[in-house]
Amino acid sequence: MKTVIIYASVHHGNTKKIVEAIASKNDVAVFDILSKGEINLEEYDCIGIASGIAYGKYYPQMIKFVEENLPGNKKVFFIHTAGSPRENHNSAVKAVAKSGGCECLGTYFCKGFDTYGPFKLIGGIAKGHPDSTEIQGAVDFFDKIVK
């Protein structure tokens, strides 16, 4: 199954660490949606959507990218990192995927170092995250869903 993970990792590279760990152990293409490059998602069977979290949902750039570029009827999965992560942080992009007839394979989320807004005043939260256990958890998640 030809797989790509599209991602947006802005503040501390938390989500990028997860994506790179998965890609280093699997035959997976990765694409930073914040780069100036272009990608044709039609050529992939499975699409991972990975993002940091802002105001309780995926970065606005990721939501817009998914709305404009996600082809229908694909297998998709979701990954996100946040200072205080919750599965429903992916609800906006998950709704877009489902409305396009995509099959949602699952979600992986974990803590990520967060110094956004008021957290900056206290030196941030979730320092040291994602840690090696969380990164391995993401790799294990990917291995499980692609089998």
SELUMVO-420004 format. One record per residue: residue number from 0; x, y, z of N, C-alpha, C in turn. Coordinates in Angstrom, 3 decimals. Last residue first. Layout:
! residues N
<n: NUM&n.u: X&n.v: Y&n.w: Z&ca.u: X&ca.v: Y&ca.w: Z&c.u: X&c.v: Y&c.w: Z>
...
! end
This chain:
! residues 147
<n: 146&n.u: -1.248&n.v: -3.300&n.w: 8.618&ca.u: -1.281&ca.v: -4.749&ca.w: 8.463&c.u: -2.675&c.v: -5.275&c.w: 8.357>
<n: 145&n.u: -1.397&n.v: -0.663&n.w: 9.226&ca.u: -1.102&ca.v: -0.998&ca.w: 7.835&c.u: -1.099&c.v: -2.509&c.w: 7.581>
<n: 144&n.u: -1.891&n.v: -0.512&n.w: 11.961&ca.u: -2.965&ca.v: -0.123&ca.w: 11.015&c.u: -2.661&c.v: -0.504&c.w: 9.576>
<n: 143&n.u: 0.512&n.v: -1.440&n.w: 13.160&ca.u: -0.768&ca.v: -2.123&ca.w: 13.390&c.u: -1.805&c.v: -1.784&c.w: 12.317>
<n: 142&n.u: 2.427&n.v: 0.430&n.w: 12.380&ca.u: 2.592&ca.v: -0.978&ca.w: 12.003&c.u: 1.273&c.v: -1.747&c.w: 12.126>
<n: 141&n.u: 1.365&n.v: 2.720&n.w: 13.677&ca.u: 1.431&ca.v: 2.647&ca.w: 12.215&c.u: 1.553&c.v: 1.193&c.w: 11.748>
<n: 140&n.u: 1.713&n.v: 1.948&n.w: 16.370&ca.u: 0.393&ca.v: 2.278&ca.w: 15.844&c.u: 0.377&c.v: 2.135&c.w: 14.325>
<n: 139&n.u: 4.517&n.v: 1.768&n.w: 16.458&ca.u: 3.702&ca.v: 0.565&ca.w: 16.670&c.u: 2.285&c.v: 0.758&c.w: 16.137>
<n: 138&n.u: 5.144&n.v: 4.468&n.w: 16.099&ca.u: 5.631&ca.v: 3.473&ca.w: 15.135&c.u: 4.796&c.v: 2.203&c.w: 15.242>
<n: 137&n.u: 3.958&n.v: 5.505&n.w: 18.411&ca.u: 3.495&ca.v: 5.945&ca.w: 17.090&c.u: 3.919&c.v: 4.954&c.w: 16.011>
<n: 136&n.u: 5.490&n.v: 4.268&n.w: 20.378&ca.u: 4.049&ca.v: 4.020&ca.w: 20.316&c.u: 3.467&c.v: 4.415&c.w: 18.970>
<n: 135&n.u: 7.928&n.v: 5.482&n.w: 19.972&ca.u: 7.785&ca.v: 4.063&ca.w: 19.630&c.u: 6.310&c.v: 3.683&c.w: 19.542>
<n: 134&n.u: 7.183&n.v: 7.989&n.w: 20.996&ca.u: 7.617&ca.v: 7.862&ca.w: 19.601&c.u: 7.500&c.v: 6.413&c.w: 19.145>
<n: 133&n.u: 6.661&n.v: 7.306&n.w: 23.636&ca.u: 5.584&ca.v: 7.839&ca.w: 22.800&c.u: 5.933&c.v: 7.737&c.w: 21.318>
<n: 132&n.u: 9.224&n.v: 6.508&n.w: 24.436&ca.u: 8.100&ca.v: 5.571&ca.w: 24.529&c.u: 6.947&c.v: 6.022&c.w: 23.637>
<n: 131&n.u: 10.744&n.v: 8.844&n.w: 24.111&ca.u: 11.041&ca.v: 7.662&ca.w: 23.283&c.u: 9.911&c.v: 6.635&c.w: 23.320>
<n: 130&n.u: 8.383&n.v: 11.617&n.w: 24.212&ca.u: 9.555&ca.v: 10.880&ca.w: 24.662&c.u: 9.724&c.v: 9.608&c.w: 23.825>
<n: 129&n.u: 7.397&n.v: 14.676&n.w: 22.699&ca.u: 7.204&ca.v: 13.239&ca.w: 22.869&c.u: 8.511&c.v: 12.567&c.w: 23.300>
<n: 128&n.u: 8.529&n.v: 15.851&n.w: 25.893&ca.u: 7.612&ca.v: 15.034&ca.w: 25.092&c.u: 7.597&c.v: 15.540&c.w: 23.655>
<n: 127&n.u: 9.937&n.v: 17.565&n.w: 27.469&ca.u: 10.530&ca.v: 16.256&ca.w: 27.191&c.u: 9.640&c.v: 15.334&c.w: 26.370>
<n: 126&n.u: 7.135&n.v: 19.076&n.w: 29.029&ca.u: 8.556&ca.v: 19.132&ca.w: 28.683&c.u: 9.081&c.v: 17.713&c.w: 28.466>
<n: 125&n.u: 4.433&n.v: 19.741&n.w: 29.388&ca.u: 4.807&ca.v: 18.496&ca.w: 28.695&c.u: 6.258&c.v: 18.548&c.w: 28.203>
<n: 124&n.u: 4.564&n.v: 23.323&n.w: 29.077&ca.u: 4.062&ca.v: 22.085&ca.w: 29.679&c.u: 4.500&c.v: 20.917&c.w: 28.814>
<n: 123&n.u: 6.372&n.v: 26.415&n.w: 29.776&ca.u: 5.784&ca.v: 25.362&ca.w: 28.957&c.u: 5.276&c.v: 24.186&c.w: 29.768>
<n: 122&n.u: 7.147&n.v: 28.460&n.w: 31.391&ca.u: 8.190&ca.v: 27.614&ca.w: 30.814&c.u: 7.674&c.v: 26.438&c.w: 30.013>
<n: 121&n.u: 5.102&n.v: 30.067&n.w: 32.092&ca.u: 5.550&ca.v: 29.106&ca.w: 33.110&c.u: 6.601&c.v: 28.143&c.w: 32.564>
<n: 120&n.u: 4.636&n.v: 31.568&n.w: 29.838&ca.u: 4.935&ca.v: 32.269&ca.w: 31.084&c.u: 5.470&c.v: 31.341&c.w: 32.172>
<n: 119&n.u: 3.813&n.v: 29.745&n.w: 27.960&ca.u: 5.145&ca.v: 30.335&ca.w: 27.814&c.u: 5.586&c.v: 30.997&c.w: 29.123>
<n: 118&n.u: 1.194&n.v: 29.266&n.w: 28.483&ca.u: 2.161&ca.v: 28.245&ca.w: 28.904&c.u: 3.595&c.v: 28.771&c.w: 28.823>
<n: 117&n.u: -0.300&n.v: 31.273&n.w: 27.269&ca.u: 0.046&ca.v: 31.425&ca.w: 28.684&c.u: 1.056&c.v: 30.396&c.w: 29.185>
<n: 116&n.u: 0.990&n.v: 30.540&n.w: 24.064&ca.u: 0.157&ca.v: 31.415&ca.w: 24.885&c.u: 0.618&c.v: 31.492&c.w: 26.326>
<n: 115&n.u: 2.866&n.v: 27.508&n.w: 24.018&ca.u: 1.986&ca.v: 28.458&ca.w: 23.352&c.u: 1.198&c.v: 29.278&c.w: 24.373>
<n: 114&n.u: 4.645&n.v: 25.534&n.w: 24.516&ca.u: 4.916&ca.v: 26.841&ca.w: 25.124&c.u: 4.019&c.v: 27.919&c.w: 24.515>
<n: 113&n.u: 4.832&n.v: 22.158&n.w: 24.892&ca.u: 3.924&ca.v: 23.226&ca.w: 24.502&c.u: 4.278&c.v: 24.499&c.w: 25.259>
<n: 112&n.u: 5.787&n.v: 18.966&n.w: 23.810&ca.u: 6.202&ca.v: 20.179&ca.w: 24.530&c.u: 5.427&c.v: 21.371&c.w: 23.989>
<n: 111&n.u: 3.138&n.v: 16.647&n.w: 23.614&ca.u: 4.221&ca.v: 17.346&ca.w: 22.947&c.u: 4.523&c.v: 18.614&c.w: 23.730>
<n: 110&n.u: 1.546&n.v: 13.471&n.w: 24.105&ca.u: 1.965&ca.v: 14.784&ca.w: 24.571&c.u: 3.093&c.v: 15.326&c.w: 23.707>
<n: 109&n.u: -0.243&n.v: 11.952&n.w: 21.337&ca.u: 0.575&ca.v: 11.925&ca.w: 22.544&c.u: 0.929&c.v: 13.351&c.w: 22.931>
<n: 108&n.u: -2.218&n.v: 9.839&n.w: 19.256&ca.u: -1.908&ca.v: 11.147&ca.w: 19.813&c.u: -1.094&c.v: 10.969&c.w: 21.079>
<n: 107&n.u: -3.512&n.v: 8.307&n.w: 16.435&ca.u: -2.480&ca.v: 8.239&ca.w: 17.465&c.u: -2.232&c.v: 9.657&c.w: 17.944>
<n: 106&n.u: -6.386&n.v: 6.790&n.w: 15.110&ca.u: -5.727&ca.v: 8.014&ca.w: 15.551&c.u: -4.662&c.v: 7.684&c.w: 16.582>
<n: 105&n.u: -7.641&n.v: 5.032&n.w: 12.157&ca.u: -7.354&ca.v: 5.236&ca.w: 13.569&c.u: -6.623&c.v: 6.534&c.w: 13.823>
<n: 104&n.u: -8.686&n.v: 4.820&n.w: 9.598&ca.u: -8.028&ca.v: 3.655&ca.w: 10.181&c.u: -7.710&c.v: 3.811&c.w: 11.664>
<n: 103&n.u: -11.427&n.v: 5.729&n.w: 7.798&ca.u: -10.566&ca.v: 6.188&ca.w: 8.885&c.u: -10.009&c.v: 4.982&c.w: 9.636>
<n: 102&n.u: -11.908&n.v: 5.973&n.w: 4.456&ca.u: -11.948&ca.v: 4.995&ca.w: 5.541&c.u: -10.945&c.v: 5.435&c.w: 6.600>
<n: 101&n.u: -13.742&n.v: 8.617&n.w: 2.855&ca.u: -12.488&ca.v: 7.987&ca.w: 3.273&c.u: -12.730&c.v: 7.008&c.w: 4.419>
<n: 100&n.u: -15.826&n.v: 10.121&n.w: 1.868&ca.u: -15.880&ca.v: 8.674&ca.w: 1.718&c.u: -14.611&c.v: 7.951&c.w: 2.105>
<n: 99&n.u: -15.771&n.v: 12.753&n.w: 2.483&ca.u: -15.236&ca.v: 12.366&ca.w: 1.186&c.u: -15.214&c.v: 10.859&c.w: 0.967>
<n: 98&n.u: -16.602&n.v: 12.816&n.w: 5.064&ca.u: -17.524&ca.v: 13.358&ca.w: 4.062&c.u: -17.067&c.v: 13.020&c.w: 2.642>
<n: 97&n.u: -14.297&n.v: 11.844&n.w: 6.318&ca.u: -15.506&ca.v: 11.007&ca.w: 6.272&c.u: -16.482&c.v: 11.503&c.w: 5.212>
<n: 96&n.u: -12.581&n.v: 14.071&n.w: 5.995&ca.u: -12.246&ca.v: 12.766&ca.w: 5.428&c.u: -13.485&c.v: 11.891&c.w: 5.285>
<n: 95&n.u: -13.957&n.v: 16.025&n.w: 7.463&ca.u: -13.674&ca.v: 16.236&ca.w: 6.038&c.u: -13.399&c.v: 14.892&c.w: 5.369>
<n: 94&n.u: -13.908&n.v: 14.852&n.w: 10.001&ca.u: -15.194&ca.v: 15.108&ca.w: 9.354&c.u: -15.016&c.v: 15.315&c.w: 7.849>
<n: 93&n.u: -11.183&n.v: 14.932&n.w: 10.500&ca.u: -11.844&ca.v: 13.628&ca.w: 10.406&c.u: -13.199&c.v: 13.778&c.w: 9.706>
<n: 92&n.u: -10.733&n.v: 17.623&n.w: 10.788&ca.u: -10.179&ca.v: 16.945&ca.w: 9.607&c.u: -10.810&c.v: 15.572&c.w: 9.416>
<n: 91&n.u: -12.268&n.v: 18.048&n.w: 13.180&ca.u: -12.521&ca.v: 18.828&ca.w: 11.960&c.u: -11.980&c.v: 18.123&c.w: 10.714>
<n: 90&n.u: -11.230&n.v: 16.198&n.w: 15.144&ca.u: -12.615&ca.v: 16.124&ca.w: 14.665&c.u: -12.871&c.v: 16.892&c.w: 13.368>
<n: 89&n.u: -8.831&n.v: 15.920&n.w: 16.448&ca.u: -8.834&ca.v: 15.692&ca.w: 15.005&c.u: -10.235&c.v: 15.792&c.w: 14.395>
<n: 88&n.u: -9.285&n.v: 16.140&n.w: 19.108&ca.u: -8.610&ca.v: 17.276&ca.w: 18.464&c.u: -8.625&c.v: 17.130&c.w: 16.944>
<n: 87&n.u: -10.290&n.v: 13.816&n.w: 20.228&ca.u: -11.202&ca.v: 14.635&ca.w: 19.422&c.u: -10.570&c.v: 15.898&c.w: 18.850>
<n: 86&n.u: -8.208&n.v: 12.789&n.w: 21.820&ca.u: -8.475&ca.v: 12.211&ca.w: 20.504&c.u: -9.314&c.v: 13.143&c.w: 19.641>
<n: 85&n.u: -6.000&n.v: 15.175&n.w: 23.246&ca.u: -7.270&ca.v: 14.448&ca.w: 23.291&c.u: -7.547&c.v: 13.925&c.w: 21.890>
<n: 84&n.u: -3.113&n.v: 16.384&n.w: 25.072&ca.u: -3.790&ca.v: 15.829&ca.w: 23.891&c.u: -5.090&c.v: 15.082&c.w: 24.202>
<n: 83&n.u: -1.704&n.v: 18.913&n.w: 26.100&ca.u: -2.720&ca.v: 18.100&ca.w: 26.781&c.u: -3.594&c.v: 17.464&c.w: 25.697>
<n: 82&n.u: 0.132&n.v: 19.703&n.w: 24.209&ca.u: 0.486&ca.v: 19.759&ca.w: 25.621&c.u: -0.447&c.v: 18.908&c.w: 26.460>
<n: 81&n.u: 0.158&n.v: 17.398&n.w: 21.440&ca.u: -0.322&ca.v: 18.601&ca.w: 22.123&c.u: 0.140&c.v: 18.561&c.w: 23.572>
<n: 80&n.u: 0.059&n.v: 15.830&n.w: 18.269&ca.u: 0.752&ca.v: 16.063&ca.w: 19.528&c.u: 0.229&c.v: 17.367&c.w: 20.120>
<n: 79&n.u: -1.506&n.v: 13.350&n.w: 16.142&ca.u: -1.304&ca.v: 14.707&ca.w: 16.656&c.u: -0.598&c.v: 14.699&c.w: 18.003>
<n: 78&n.u: -2.597&n.v: 11.665&n.w: 13.300&ca.u: -1.577&ca.v: 11.742&ca.w: 14.339&c.u: -1.544&c.v: 13.184&c.w: 14.834>
<n: 77&n.u: -4.747&n.v: 9.447&n.w: 11.495&ca.u: -4.490&ca.v: 10.751&ca.w: 12.090&c.u: -3.452&c.v: 10.638&c.w: 13.198>
<n: 76&n.u: -5.372&n.v: 8.029&n.w: 8.251&ca.u: -5.166&ca.v: 7.925&ca.w: 9.688&c.u: -4.680&c.v: 9.273&c.w: 10.186>
<n: 75&n.u: -7.269&n.v: 6.675&n.w: 5.514&ca.u: -6.604&ca.v: 7.770&ca.w: 6.201&c.u: -6.390&c.v: 7.415&c.w: 7.674>
<n: 74&n.u: -7.826&n.v: 5.506&n.w: 2.287&ca.u: -7.615&ca.v: 5.108&ca.w: 3.674&c.u: -6.838&c.v: 6.244&c.w: 4.327>
<n: 73&n.u: -10.152&n.v: 7.275&n.w: 0.165&ca.u: -8.809&ca.v: 6.827&ca.w: 0.525&c.u: -8.841&c.v: 6.279&c.w: 1.947>
<n: 72&n.u: -12.406&n.v: 8.644&n.w: -0.924&ca.u: -12.290&ca.v: 7.185&ca.w: -0.968&c.u: -10.873&c.v: 6.673&c.w: -0.765>
<n: 71&n.u: -11.141&n.v: 11.771&n.w: -2.277&ca.u: -12.115&ca.v: 10.896&ca.w: -1.638&c.u: -11.730&c.v: 9.432&c.w: -1.735>
<n: 70&n.u: -8.176&n.v: 13.657&n.w: -1.495&ca.u: -9.070&ca.v: 12.972&ca.w: -2.429&c.u: -10.031&c.v: 12.065&c.w: -1.655>
<n: 69&n.u: -7.538&n.v: 16.696&n.w: -0.045&ca.u: -7.733&ca.v: 15.282&ca.w: 0.265&c.u: -8.678&c.v: 14.645&c.w: -0.742>
<n: 68&n.u: -7.370&n.v: 19.472&n.w: -0.634&ca.u: -6.525&ca.v: 18.511&ca.w: -1.346&c.u: -6.782&c.v: 17.038&c.w: -1.083>
<n: 67&n.u: -8.982&n.v: 21.231&n.w: 0.843&ca.u: -8.710&ca.v: 21.533&ca.w: -0.562&c.u: -8.038&c.v: 20.395&c.w: -1.329>
<n: 66&n.u: -9.112&n.v: 20.141&n.w: 3.416&ca.u: -10.352&ca.v: 20.520&ca.w: 2.724&c.u: -10.126&c.v: 20.684&c.w: 1.224>
<n: 65&n.u: -6.359&n.v: 19.962&n.w: 3.965&ca.u: -7.171&ca.v: 18.741&ca.w: 3.840&c.u: -8.466&c.v: 19.050&c.w: 3.086>
<n: 64&n.u: -5.691&n.v: 22.687&n.w: 4.102&ca.u: -5.026&ca.v: 21.812&ca.w: 3.138&c.u: -5.857&c.v: 20.548&c.w: 2.900>
<n: 63&n.u: -7.306&n.v: 23.548&n.w: 6.261&ca.u: -7.515&ca.v: 24.100&ca.w: 4.918&c.u: -6.900&c.v: 23.191&c.w: 3.851>
<n: 62&n.u: -6.122&n.v: 22.042&n.w: 8.319&ca.u: -7.548&ca.v: 21.890&ca.w: 8.023&c.u: -7.835&c.v: 22.382&c.w: 6.608>
<n: 61&n.u: -3.522&n.v: 23.060&n.w: 8.225&ca.u: -3.773&ca.v: 21.654&ca.w: 7.920&c.u: -5.240&c.v: 21.443&c.w: 7.570>
<n: 60&n.u: -3.876&n.v: 25.709&n.w: 8.972&ca.u: -3.280&ca.v: 25.426&ca.w: 7.666&c.u: -3.544&c.v: 23.976&c.w: 7.251>
<n: 59&n.u: -4.845&n.v: 25.466&n.w: 11.592&ca.u: -5.748&ca.v: 25.926&ca.w: 10.530&c.u: -5.206&c.v: 25.644&c.w: 9.124>
<n: 58&n.u: -3.871&n.v: 22.449&n.w: 13.262&ca.u: -3.521&ca.v: 23.784&ca.w: 12.790&c.u: -4.463&c.v: 24.192&c.w: 11.655>
<n: 57&n.u: -6.570&n.v: 20.739&n.w: 14.908&ca.u: -5.400&ca.v: 20.757&ca.w: 14.037&c.u: -5.134&c.v: 22.183&c.w: 13.566>
<n: 56&n.u: -7.719&n.v: 22.101&n.w: 18.087&ca.u: -7.888&ca.v: 21.397&ca.w: 16.813&c.u: -6.607&c.v: 21.483&c.w: 15.988>
<n: 55&n.u: -7.359&n.v: 23.623&n.w: 20.399&ca.u: -8.158&ca.v: 22.411&ca.w: 20.463&c.u: -8.416&c.v: 21.706&c.w: 19.149>
<n: 54&n.u: -5.626&n.v: 25.740&n.w: 19.743&ca.u: -7.002&ca.v: 26.013&ca.w: 20.181&c.u: -7.902&c.v: 24.774&c.w: 20.059>
<n: 53&n.u: -3.720&n.v: 23.636&n.w: 17.848&ca.u: -3.889&ca.v: 25.034&ca.w: 18.234&c.u: -5.360&c.v: 25.263&c.w: 18.561>
<n: 52&n.u: -1.454&n.v: 20.945&n.w: 17.580&ca.u: -2.795&ca.v: 21.417&ca.w: 17.954&c.u: -2.743&c.v: 22.888&c.w: 18.344>
<n: 51&n.u: 0.244&n.v: 19.460&n.w: 14.781&ca.u: 0.194&ca.v: 19.972&ca.w: 16.140&c.u: -1.206&c.v: 20.524&c.w: 16.367>
<n: 50&n.u: -0.575&n.v: 16.625&n.w: 12.732&ca.u: -0.539&ca.v: 18.052&ca.w: 13.028&c.u: -0.320&c.v: 18.300&c.w: 14.510>
<n: 49&n.u: -1.069&n.v: 14.486&n.w: 9.964&ca.u: -0.421&ca.v: 14.719&ca.w: 11.250&c.u: -0.263&c.v: 16.209&c.w: 11.506>
<n: 48&n.u: -2.496&n.v: 12.023&n.w: 8.261&ca.u: -2.679&ca.v: 13.454&ca.w: 8.458&c.u: -2.187&c.v: 13.754&c.w: 9.869>
<n: 47&n.u: -1.705&n.v: 9.625&n.w: 5.818&ca.u: -1.651&ca.v: 10.021&ca.w: 7.217&c.u: -1.744&c.v: 11.530&c.w: 7.301>
<n: 46&n.u: -3.272&n.v: 7.775&n.w: 3.414&ca.u: -2.787&ca.v: 9.115&ca.w: 3.717&c.u: -2.858&c.v: 9.354&c.w: 5.223>
<n: 45&n.u: -2.984&n.v: 5.298&n.w: 0.943&ca.u: -3.206&ca.v: 5.587&ca.w: 2.362&c.u: -2.545&c.v: 6.922&c.w: 2.691>
<n: 44&n.u: -2.431&n.v: 5.319&n.w: -1.717&ca.u: -3.556&ca.v: 4.498&ca.w: -1.256&c.u: -3.971&c.v: 4.885&c.w: 0.157>
<n: 43&n.u: -1.562&n.v: 8.077&n.w: -3.834&ca.u: -1.353&ca.v: 7.292&ca.w: -2.620&c.u: -2.620&c.v: 6.536&c.w: -2.234>
<n: 42&n.u: -2.141&n.v: 9.753&n.w: -5.910&ca.u: -1.289&ca.v: 8.601&ca.w: -6.203&c.u: -1.026&c.v: 7.709&c.w: -4.991>
<n: 41&n.u: -3.563&n.v: 11.917&n.w: -4.896&ca.u: -4.291&ca.v: 10.883&ca.w: -5.645&c.u: -3.459&c.v: 9.618&c.w: -5.826>
<n: 40&n.u: -1.935&n.v: 13.855&n.w: -3.905&ca.u: -2.362&ca.v: 12.808&ca.w: -2.987&c.u: -3.121&c.v: 11.683&c.w: -3.673>
<n: 39&n.u: 0.674&n.v: 15.403&n.w: -5.091&ca.u: -0.550&ca.v: 14.844&ca.w: -5.638&c.u: -0.953&c.v: 13.665&c.w: -4.759>
<n: 38&n.u: 2.138&n.v: 18.364&n.w: -3.852&ca.u: 2.002&ca.v: 16.921&ca.w: -3.789&c.u: 0.667&c.v: 16.521&c.w: -4.389>
<n: 37&n.u: 4.620&n.v: 20.948&n.w: -3.853&ca.u: 3.287&ca.v: 20.448&ca.w: -4.182&c.u: 3.299&c.v: 18.934&c.w: -4.112>
<n: 36&n.u: 6.435&n.v: 23.214&n.w: -1.628&ca.u: 6.271&ca.v: 22.164&ca.w: -2.627&c.u: 4.818&c.v: 21.799&c.w: -2.872>
<n: 35&n.u: 6.910&n.v: 24.928&n.w: 0.410&ca.u: 6.388&ca.v: 25.517&ca.w: -0.823&c.u: 6.147&c.v: 24.471&c.w: -1.921>
<n: 34&n.u: 5.683&n.v: 23.642&n.w: 3.545&ca.u: 6.740&ca.v: 23.896&ca.w: 2.560&c.u: 6.095&c.v: 24.459&c.w: 1.298>
<n: 33&n.u: 3.573&n.v: 22.916&n.w: 5.021&ca.u: 3.990&ca.v: 24.307&ca.w: 5.153&c.u: 5.151&c.v: 24.654&c.w: 4.232>
<n: 32&n.u: 3.261&n.v: 20.231&n.w: 4.754&ca.u: 2.330&ca.v: 21.081&ca.w: 4.006&c.u: 2.695&c.v: 22.555&c.w: 4.087>
<n: 31&n.u: 5.693&n.v: 18.003&n.w: 4.221&ca.u: 5.399&ca.v: 19.126&ca.w: 5.106&c.u: 4.507&c.v: 20.097&c.w: 4.337>
<n: 30&n.u: 5.415&n.v: 14.634&n.w: 3.697&ca.u: 5.285&ca.v: 15.930&ca.w: 3.041&c.u: 4.861&c.v: 16.975&c.w: 4.064>
<n: 29&n.u: 6.859&n.v: 11.419&n.w: 3.173&ca.u: 6.394&ca.v: 12.468&ca.w: 4.084&c.u: 6.374&c.v: 13.793&c.w: 3.333>
<n: 28&n.u: 6.275&n.v: 7.988&n.w: 2.356&ca.u: 6.662&ca.v: 9.334&ca.w: 1.941&c.u: 6.147&c.v: 10.320&c.w: 2.985>
<n: 27&n.u: 7.480&n.v: 4.993&n.w: 3.647&ca.u: 6.433&ca.v: 6.007&ca.w: 3.722&c.u: 7.006&c.v: 7.324&c.w: 3.219>
<n: 26&n.u: 8.387&n.v: 2.210&n.w: 4.585&ca.u: 8.420&ca.v: 2.809&ca.w: 3.255&c.u: 7.250&c.v: 3.782&c.w: 3.138>
<n: 25&n.u: 9.737&n.v: 2.593&n.w: 7.925&ca.u: 8.743&ca.v: 2.115&ca.w: 6.960&c.u: 8.932&c.v: 2.817&c.w: 5.617>
<n: 24&n.u: 11.383&n.v: 3.837&n.w: 9.674&ca.u: 11.235&ca.v: 2.393&ca.w: 9.821&c.u: 10.277&c.v: 1.770&c.w: 8.802>
<n: 23&n.u: 11.271&n.v: 6.504&n.w: 9.148&ca.u: 12.599&ca.v: 5.884&ca.w: 9.203&c.u: 12.525&c.v: 4.360&c.w: 9.270>
<n: 22&n.u: 8.573&n.v: 7.157&n.w: 9.370&ca.u: 9.175&ca.v: 7.079&ca.w: 8.034&c.u: 10.524&c.v: 6.378&c.w: 8.052>
<n: 21&n.u: 8.309&n.v: 7.227&n.w: 12.161&ca.u: 7.528&ca.v: 6.266&ca.w: 11.367&c.u: 8.186&c.v: 6.061&c.w: 10.015>
<n: 20&n.u: 10.044&n.v: 9.357&n.w: 12.720&ca.u: 10.290&ca.v: 8.031&ca.w: 13.308&c.u: 9.539&c.v: 6.951&c.w: 12.522>
<n: 19&n.u: 8.830&n.v: 11.491&n.w: 11.379&ca.u: 10.146&ca.v: 11.021&ca.w: 10.942&c.u: 10.474&c.v: 9.637&c.w: 11.500>
<n: 18&n.u: 6.473&n.v: 11.742&n.w: 12.930&ca.u: 6.402&ca.v: 11.408&ca.w: 11.498&c.u: 7.738&c.v: 10.847&c.w: 11.008>
<n: 17&n.u: 7.559&n.v: 12.504&n.w: 15.424&ca.u: 6.729&ca.v: 11.304&ca.w: 15.296&c.u: 6.724&c.v: 10.828&c.w: 13.846>
<n: 16&n.u: 8.851&n.v: 14.897&n.w: 14.769&ca.u: 9.605&ca.v: 13.787&ca.w: 15.368&c.u: 8.857&c.v: 12.470&c.w: 15.200>
<n: 15&n.u: 6.669&n.v: 16.459&n.w: 13.911&ca.u: 7.698&ca.v: 16.058&ca.w: 12.946&c.u: 8.519&c.v: 14.895&c.w: 13.482>
<n: 14&n.u: 5.428&n.v: 16.995&n.w: 16.320&ca.u: 4.759&ca.v: 16.120&ca.w: 15.355&c.u: 5.755&c.v: 15.622&c.w: 14.317>
<n: 13&n.u: 7.412&n.v: 18.719&n.w: 17.480&ca.u: 6.929&ca.v: 17.509&ca.w: 18.141&c.u: 6.322&c.v: 16.520&c.w: 17.155>
<n: 12&n.u: 8.519&n.v: 21.137&n.w: 16.742&ca.u: 8.829&ca.v: 19.961&ca.w: 15.933&c.u: 8.359&c.v: 18.654&c.w: 16.550>
<n: 11&n.u: 7.640&n.v: 23.313&n.w: 18.122&ca.u: 8.835&ca.v: 22.632&ca.w: 18.638&c.u: 9.193&c.v: 21.383&c.w: 17.847>
<n: 10&n.u: 5.707&n.v: 24.639&n.w: 16.226&ca.u: 6.405&ca.v: 25.249&ca.w: 17.352&c.u: 7.699&c.v: 24.565&c.w: 17.768>
<n: 9&n.u: 4.775&n.v: 23.049&n.w: 13.815&ca.u: 5.188&ca.v: 24.445&ca.w: 13.853&c.u: 6.122&c.v: 24.803&c.w: 15.005>
<n: 8&n.u: 4.093&n.v: 20.858&n.w: 11.543&ca.u: 4.729&ca.v: 20.832&ca.w: 12.856&c.u: 5.405&c.v: 22.180&c.w: 13.052>
<n: 7&n.u: 2.035&n.v: 19.082&n.w: 9.583&ca.u: 2.344&ca.v: 20.465&ca.w: 9.925&c.u: 2.855&c.v: 20.435&c.w: 11.359>
<n: 6&n.u: 2.081&n.v: 16.517&n.w: 7.005&ca.u: 2.149&ca.v: 17.025&ca.w: 8.370&c.u: 2.391&c.v: 18.523&c.w: 8.420>
<n: 5&n.u: 1.165&n.v: 13.486&n.w: 5.474&ca.u: 1.248&ca.v: 14.937&ca.w: 5.345&c.u: 1.250&c.v: 15.501&c.w: 6.764>
<n: 4&n.u: 2.508&n.v: 10.534&n.w: 4.611&ca.u: 2.040&ca.v: 11.271&ca.w: 5.783&c.u: 2.260&c.v: 12.749&c.w: 5.498>
<n: 3&n.u: 1.586&n.v: 7.996&n.w: 2.311&ca.u: 2.208&ca.v: 9.291&ca.w: 2.567&c.u: 1.661&c.v: 9.814&c.w: 3.893>
<n: 2&n.u: 1.911&n.v: 4.782&n.w: 0.786&ca.u: 1.484&ca.v: 5.634&ca.w: 1.898&c.u: 2.287&c.v: 6.927&c.w: 1.959>
<n: 1&n.u: 0.761&n.v: 2.073&n.w: -0.978&ca.u: 1.572&ca.v: 3.287&ca.w: -1.104&c.u: 1.029&c.v: 4.336&c.w: -0.136>
<n: 0&n.u: 0.854&n.v: -1.164&n.w: 0.000&ca.u: 0.000&ca.v: 0.000&ca.w: 0.000&c.u: 0.908&c.v: 1.238&c.w: 0.000>
! end
